[in-house]
């Protein structure tokens, strides 16, 4: 709360916060505008009844637009798929990796490629969406005219969502994907809290209330655990040797590097979920409600037993990759050595690399254990009759807890940047006054 209060007092950051709320509000308003060319009642009924758990996930990514058959029904899903593909290509292709490492200009070029991939993805998924929804086209106008209008509208809506992500990254408080996903999860909280009550209502009013209260308490406990893990960190003290020349000392000041337990943040959960959803979502869009065994399995893949091992594999992989991108033991060890520093109690050189690698492994293992336990346990419990509604509860709580911590970090960084600007402006003003006096 202190961070938010201080941010609100800072004019520049206040503008970014208000802009972020504006973008999210616009997206929420667009969720109630129906797709032209489709019968709204038939389209919503088909999505709710025939899209299964794939539809549930995409509905969250679209802030509830899918179940409303809205013009932004696909939400950020196509842009998210494009971002993951570009992220993997950046890691695998040396030219793209060199572009990112070359500085702001290179990052802008990669961002441009991601934008183009997002536009292509929006077009492709819009076509798939129209293939599956062709039975719900309005009969008052020509079929092909209606289906083209539907496809163009859905593609533009999805592209607009991707543009909103970029706007939040550049003009908002940052990390547009996290903010929009958080908005989608928070949008469903009232429904999710009341769902246990209605599921247990047949047992009687008292048992239904008990069931709902237990669910709320469990959710609060898991949310607190998520916040504690995301706030947890290990501090490493680095001492830099100083040399004295005359009356002055030269060398870097001693530093303390805080290493978070959740180095990778919530990105591995989002990426693992999206990768596991990629093929099932395509099959579901093409043939929603199909009685074919494979297509029906794809429709409900996110809540099936087969989903769990795939999700765990991708979750561990992305956690390892993104943690290594945030904290590379070998790079940090080389930087410490180049600046004539050492970690207290550890010899410079190879012992430092081994020590940092052991810390990285321990933190990464703890993060993986936490993510698997919290995300997968509700998925496993959802196979118990009456508990099906809690399948994505763990994933949602991890995203809420980690998302709010990410937003807090972004605001803290923005506050520090504004503070540095003020200090620099004060120094420049003082230097200008001294120059004028001379």
C-alpha positions in Angstrom: 0.0 0.0 0.0 2.9 2.4 0.7 4.2 1.8 -2.8 0.8 2.6 -4.3 0.4 5.7 -2.1 3.8 7.1 -3.1 3.2 6.3 -6.7 -0.1 8.1 -6.6 1.7 11.2 -5.2 4.2 11.2 -8.1 2.6 12.9 -11.2 4.3 10.9 -13.9 3.6 7.5 -12.3 0.0 8.6 -11.5 -0.5 9.3 -15.2 0.8 5.7 -16.0 -1.6 4.2 -13.4 -4.6 6.1 -14.8 -3.6 5.1 -18.4 -3.4 1.5 -17.3 -6.9 1.7 -15.7 -8.2 3.3 -18.9 -6.9 0.6 -21.2 -8.3 -2.2 -18.9 -11.6 -0.4 -18.7 -11.8 -0.1 -22.5 -11.2 -3.8 -22.9 -13.9 -4.6 -20.3 -16.4 -2.4 -22.2 -15.5 -4.2 -25.5 -16.4 -7.5 -23.9 -20.1 -6.6 -24.1 -20.1 -5.7 -27.8 -21.4 -8.7 -29.8 -19.7 -10.0 -33.0 -21.6 -8.7 -36.1 -22.6 -11.5 -38.5 -23.3 -14.1 -35.7 -26.5 -14.8 -33.9 -25.5 -13.7 -30.4 -27.8 -16.1 -28.5 -26.7 -19.1 -30.6 -23.0 -18.1 -30.5 -22.9 -17.7 -26.7 -24.8 -21.0 -26.2 -22.3 -22.9 -28.5 -19.3 -21.4 -26.8 -20.6 -22.2 -23.3 -21.7 -25.7 -24.2 -19.2 -26.9 -26.8 -15.8 -25.3 -26.0 -15.2 -27.1 -22.7 -12.3 -26.2 -20.5 -10.4 -24.7 -23.5 -13.1 -22.1 -23.6 -12.7 -21.5 -19.9 -9.0 -20.6 -20.2 -9.5 -18.4 -23.3 -12.4 -16.7 -21.6 -10.0 -15.7 -18.8 -7.5 -14.4 -21.3 -10.2 -12.3 -22.9 -11.6 -10.9 -19.6 -14.8 -12.8 -20.1 -15.3 -11.7 -23.8 -15.5 -15.3 -25.2 -18.6 -16.4 -23.3 -20.2 -13.1 -24.4 -19.3 -13.8 -28.1 -17.7 -10.4 -28.1 -15.6 -8.7 -30.7 -12.5 -9.4 -28.6 -13.5 -13.0 -28.0 -9.9 -14.3 -28.6 -8.4 -11.7 -26.3 -4.7 -11.8 -26.0 -4.4 -15.5 -26.8 -3.0 -15.0 -30.4 -0.6 -12.3 -29.2 0.5 -14.5 -26.3 1.2 -17.4 -28.7 3.2 -15.1 -31.0 5.2 -13.8 -28.0 6.1 -17.3 -26.9 7.2 -18.3 -30.4 9.3 -15.2 -30.7 10.8 -15.8 -27.2 11.8 -19.3 -28.2 13.2 -18.2 -31.5 15.2 -15.5 -29.8 16.8 -18.1 -27.5 17.4 -20.5 -30.4 18.5 -18.2 -33.3 21.8 -16.4 -32.7 20.9 -13.4 -34.9 17.8 -12.6 -32.9 19.6 -13.2 -29.7 22.4 -10.8 -30.8 19.7 -8.2 -31.7 18.2 -8.3 -28.2 21.6 -8.1 -26.6 22.7 -5.1 -28.8 20.5 -2.6 -26.9 17.3 -0.7 -27.4 17.4 -0.6 -31.2 17.7 -4.4 -31.4 14.9 -4.9 -28.9 12.7 -2.6 -30.9 13.3 -4.7 -34.0 12.4 -7.9 -32.1 9.3 -6.2 -30.8 8.4 -5.3 -34.4 8.7 -9.0 -35.4 6.6 -10.0 -32.4 3.9 -7.4 -33.5 3.9 -8.8 -37.0 3.6 -12.4 -35.7 0.8 -11.3 -33.4 -1.1 -9.8 -36.4 -0.6 -13.1 -38.4 -1.8 -15.1 -35.3 -4.9 -12.9 -35.0 -5.8 -13.5 -38.6 -5.2 -17.3 -38.4 -7.1 -17.8 -35.2 -10.0 -15.6 -36.5 -10.3 -17.9 -39.5 -10.3 -21.0 -37.1 -12.9 -19.3 -34.9 -15.2 -18.7 -37.9 -14.9 -22.3 -39.1 -16.2 -23.5 -35.7 -18.9 -20.8 -35.5 -20.3 -21.1 -39.0 -23.5 -22.8 -37.7 -24.4 -19.6 -35.7 -24.2 -17.2 -38.6 -27.3 -14.9 -39.0 -29.7 -16.0 -41.7 -30.9 -12.5 -42.6 -27.9 -11.7 -44.8 -25.7 -13.7 -47.2 -23.7 -16.4 -45.5 -20.3 -15.4 -47.0 -20.8 -11.7 -46.2 -21.7 -12.6 -42.6 -18.7 -14.9 -42.1 -16.2 -12.5 -43.6 -17.6 -9.7 -41.3 -17.3 -12.0 -38.4 -13.7 -13.0 -39.2 -12.5 -9.5 -39.9 -14.0 -8.2 -36.7 -12.5 -11.0 -34.5 -9.1 -10.5 -36.1 -9.2 -6.8 -35.5 -10.4 -7.3 -31.9 -7.5 -9.7 -31.2 -5.0 -7.4 -32.9 -6.4 -4.5 -30.8 -5.8 -6.6 -27.6 -2.2 -7.1 -28.7 -1.8 -3.4 -29.3 -3.2 -2.7 -25.8 -0.5 -5.0 -24.3 2.2 -2.9 -26.1 0.6 0.4 -24.9 0.6 -0.9 -21.3 4.3 -1.9 -21.8 5.3 1.5 -23.1 2.9 4.1 -21.6 1.4 2.2 -18.7 3.1 0.8 -15.6 4.5 -2.1 -17.7 4.0 -5.8 -18.3 0.8 -5.6 -20.2 0.3 -9.4 -20.5 0.3 -9.8 -16.7 -2.1 -6.8 -16.2 -4.7 -8.1 -18.7 -4.5 -11.7 -17.4 -4.9 -10.4 -13.8 -8.0 -8.4 -15.0 -9.4 -11.6 -16.5 -8.9 -13.6 -13.3 -10.3 -10.8 -11.0 -13.3 -10.6 -13.3 -14.1 -14.2 -12.5 -13.5 -14.1 -8.7 -17.2 -13.4 -7.6 -18.4 -16.3 -9.8 -15.6 -18.6 -8.5 -16.3 -17.8 -4.9 -20.0 -18.5 -5.2 -19.6 -21.7 -7.3 -18.8 -24.0 -4.3 -22.0 -22.8 -2.7 -24.2 -23.7 -5.7 -22.3 -27.0 -6.2 -23.1 -28.1 -2.6 -26.6 -26.6 -2.4 -28.2 -30.0 -2.8 -26.7 -31.0 0.6 -28.6 -28.2 2.3 -28.1 -24.5 3.0 -25.8 -25.0 6.0 -23.5 -27.4 4.3 -23.4 -25.2 1.2 -22.3 -22.2 3.3 -19.7 -24.3 5.1 -18.4 -25.5 1.8 -18.1 -22.0 0.4 -16.4 -20.6 3.6 -13.9 -23.4 3.6 -13.1 -22.7 -0.1 -12.6 -19.0 0.6 -10.3 -19.7 3.6 -8.3 -22.1 1.5 -8.0 -19.6 -1.3 -6.8 -16.9 1.2 -4.3 -19.3 2.6 -2.9 -20.2 -0.8 -2.8 -16.5 -1.8 -0.8 -15.7 1.3 1.6 -18.5 0.5 2.0 -17.2 -3.0 2.8 -13.7 -1.7 5.3 -15.0 0.8 7.1 -17.1 -1.8 7.2 -14.2 -4.2 8.5 -11.9 -1.5 11.1 -14.4 -0.3 14.7 -13.7 -1.1 18.3 -14.6 -0.3 20.8 -11.7 0.1 24.4 -12.2 -1.1 27.0 -9.7 0.2 29.7 -8.7 -2.3 32.8 -7.0 -1.2 34.9 -5.0 -3.6 38.6 -4.3 -2.9 39.6 -0.7 -2.8 42.9 0.9 -3.6 44.2 4.2 -2.1 45.9 6.8 -4.2 47.1 9.7 -2.2 44.2 10.9 0.0 41.5 9.2 -2.1 40.1 5.6 -2.3 39.1 4.1 -5.6 36.8 1.1 -6.2 33.2 0.1 -6.2 31.1 0.2 -3.0 30.2 -3.0 -1.3 26.8 -4.4 -2.5 24.1 -6.7 -1.4 22.4 -8.7 -4.2 18.8 -9.8 -3.3 18.0 -13.1 -5.1 14.3 -13.9 -5.1 13.0 -17.4 -4.6 10.6 -16.9 -7.6 13.3 -15.6 -10.0 11.2 -16.5 -13.0 8.0 -14.8 -11.7 4.7 -16.0 -13.1 5.9 -16.2 -16.7 6.6 -20.0 -16.6 2.9 -20.6 -15.5 1.5 -18.4 -18.3 3.9 -19.9 -21.0 3.4 -23.6 -19.9 -0.4 -23.1 -19.9 -0.4 -21.5 -23.4 1.9 -24.1 -24.9 -0.2 -27.0 -23.5 -3.3 -25.2 -24.9 -2.0 -24.5 -28.4 -3.1 -27.6 -30.2 -6.3 -28.3 -28.2 -7.4 -24.7 -28.8 -7.0 -25.1 -32.6 -8.9 -28.4 -32.6 -11.6 -26.9 -30.4 -12.1 -23.9 -32.6 -12.3 -26.0 -35.8 -14.9 -28.5 -34.4 -16.5 -27.4 -31.1 -18.9 -29.9 -29.7 -17.6 -32.7 -31.9 -18.4 -36.3 -30.7 -15.1 -37.6 -32.1 -13.0 -39.1 -29.2 -9.9 -37.1 -30.1 -11.6 -33.8 -30.6 -13.7 -34.2 -27.5 -10.5 -35.0 -25.6 -8.8 -31.9 -27.0 -11.8 -29.8 -25.9 -11.4 -30.8 -22.2 -7.6 -31.4 -22.3 -6.8 -28.7 -19.7 -8.9 -30.6 -17.1 -7.8 -34.1 -18.1 -5.3 -36.4 -16.5 -3.0 -36.2 -19.6 -2.7 -32.4 -19.1 -0.8 -32.7 -15.8 2.5 -34.3 -17.0 2.7 -32.0 -20.0 2.0 -29.0 -17.8 4.7 -30.0 -15.3 7.3 -30.6 -18.0 6.8 -27.2 -19.6 6.5 -25.5 -16.2 9.9 -26.9 -15.1 11.5 -26.0 -18.4 10.3 -22.4 -18.6 11.0 -21.9 -14.9 14.6 -23.0 -15.5 15.0 -20.8 -18.6 13.5 -17.6 -17.3 15.3 -18.0 -13.9 18.6 -18.3 -15.8 17.7 -15.2 -17.8 17.2 -13.2 -14.6 20.2 -14.7 -12.7 23.0 -16.3 -14.6 25.6 -17.5 -12.0 28.5 -17.6 -14.5 27.9 -14.0 -15.8 27.6 -12.7 -12.2 30.8 -14.5 -11.2 32.7 -13.0 -14.1 31.4 -9.5 -13.3 32.5 -9.8 -9.7 35.9 -11.0 -10.7 36.4 -8.2 -13.3 35.6 -5.6 -10.6 38.0 -7.1 -8.1 35.2 -8.3 -5.8 34.4 -11.4 -3.9 31.5 -12.9 -1.9 32.1 -12.9 1.8 33.4 -16.3 2.9 33.9 -17.6 -0.7 37.1 -17.5 -2.7 37.1 -15.6 -6.1 37.0 -17.5 -9.4 35.7 -21.0 -9.8 34.5 -21.4 -6.1 32.3 -18.3 -6.6 30.7 -19.8 -9.8 30.1 -23.0 -7.9 28.6 -21.2 -4.9 26.3 -19.1 -7.1 25.3 -22.1 -9.1 24.3 -24.0 -6.0 22.2 -21.1 -4.8 20.6 -20.9 -8.2 19.8 -24.6 -8.2 18.3 -24.4 -4.7 16.2 -21.4 -5.4 15.0 -22.8 -8.7 14.1 -26.2 -7.1 12.2 -24.4 -4.4 10.3 -22.3 -7.0 9.5 -25.4 -9.1 8.3 -27.3 -6.0 6.0 -24.4 -5.0 4.6 -23.9 -8.5 3.9 -27.6 -9.1 2.3 -28.1 -5.6 0.0 -25.1 -5.8 -0.9 -25.4 -9.5 -1.2 -29.1 -9.9 -2.8 -30.1 -6.5 -6.2 -28.4 -7.4 -6.0 -30.0 -10.9 -5.6 -33.4 -9.2 -8.4 -32.8 -6.6 -10.8 -31.6 -9.4 -11.2 -35.3 -10.4 -13.1 -35.9 -7.1 -16.9 -35.5 -7.7 -18.1 -32.1 -6.6 -14.6 -30.5 -6.8 -14.4 -30.0 -10.6 -14.7 -26.2 -10.3 -11.4 -25.9 -8.4 -9.3 -27.1 -11.4 -7.7 -23.8 -12.2 -7.9 -22.3 -8.7 -4.2 -22.9 -7.9 -3.0 -21.5 -11.2 -5.2 -18.4 -10.7 -3.9 -17.8 -7.2 -0.3 -18.1 -8.3 -1.0 -15.6 -11.1 -2.8 -13.2 -8.7 0.0 -13.4 -6.0 2.9 -13.2 -8.4 1.1 -10.6 -10.6 0.6 -8.2 -7.8 4.2 -8.6 -6.7 5.4 -7.9 -10.2 3.2 -4.7 -10.4 4.7 -3.6 -7.0 8.2 -4.2 -8.4 7.4 -2.2 -11.5 6.1 0.7 -9.3 9.1 0.6 -7.0 11.4 0.8 -10.1 9.4 3.7 -11.5 9.6 5.5 -8.1 13.4 5.0 -8.0 13.7 6.2 -11.6 11.7 9.4 -10.8 13.9 9.9 -7.6 17.1 9.6 -9.7 15.6 12.1 -12.2 15.0 14.6 -9.4 18.5 14.2 -8.0 20.0 14.6 -11.4 17.9 17.7 -12.1 19.0 19.2 -8.7 22.7 18.5 -9.6 22.2 20.1 -13.0 20.5 23.2 -11.5 23.3 23.6 -8.9 26.0 23.2 -11.6 24.2 25.8 -13.7 24.1 28.3 -10.8 27.8 27.8 -10.1 28.6 28.4 -13.8 26.5 31.6 -13.9 28.3 32.9 -10.8 31.7 32.5 -12.5 
